[in-house]
Amino acid sequence: MAKNSSVSTRRGRSSTLRRRNTRLQSSERLIRKLWIRRFCQRSKLFLSSRATCDLSSL
């Protein structure tokens, strides 16, 4: 009985950790995308269009 409860709590903890990790990764990706877009808008003034396209494709 006790063994089962400990297993279930461990599973719950791991699932919450995984959920938190995915949320962190998605927010990091969003921030990176926004930063790259802003950087491209700035660099378009003094970089070739090909270079900005390569940056945005990263």
C-alpha positions in Angstrom: 0.0 0.0 0.0 2.7 2.5 1.1 4.8 1.4 -1.9 2.0 2.2 -4.3 1.4 5.7 -2.9 5.1 6.6 -3.1 5.2 5.5 -6.7 2.2 7.6 -7.6 3.6 10.7 -5.9 6.9 10.2 -7.7 5.1 9.9 -11.0 3.1 13.1 -10.3 6.3 15.0 -9.4 8.0 13.9 -12.6 5.0 14.9 -14.7 4.9 18.4 -13.1 8.6 18.8 -13.7 8.2 17.8 -17.3 5.4 20.3 -17.7 7.5 23.0 -16.2 10.4 22.1 -18.5 8.2 22.3 -21.6 6.8 25.6 -20.5 10.3 27.0 -20.0 11.5 25.7 -23.4 8.5 27.3 -25.2 9.0 30.6 -23.5 12.8 30.5 -24.3 11.9 29.8 -28.0 9.4 32.7 -28.1 11.9 35.1 -26.5 14.6 34.0 -29.0 12.3 34.4 -31.9 11.3 37.9 -30.8 14.9 38.9 -30.2 16.0 37.6 -33.6 13.2 39.5 -35.3 14.1 42.7 -33.6 17.8 42.1 -34.4 16.9 41.5 -38.1 14.8 44.7 -38.2 17.8 46.7 -36.9 20.4 45.0 -39.0 18.4 45.4 -42.2 19.6 49.0 -42.2 23.3 48.0 -42.7 23.2 44.4 -43.8 22.3 42.7 -47.0 18.9 41.2 -47.3 20.5 37.7 -47.8 22.3 38.0 -44.4 19.0 38.9 -42.6 17.3 36.0 -44.2 20.0 33.6 -43.0 19.7 35.1 -39.5 15.9 34.7 -39.4 16.1 31.1 -40.6 18.2 30.1 -37.6 
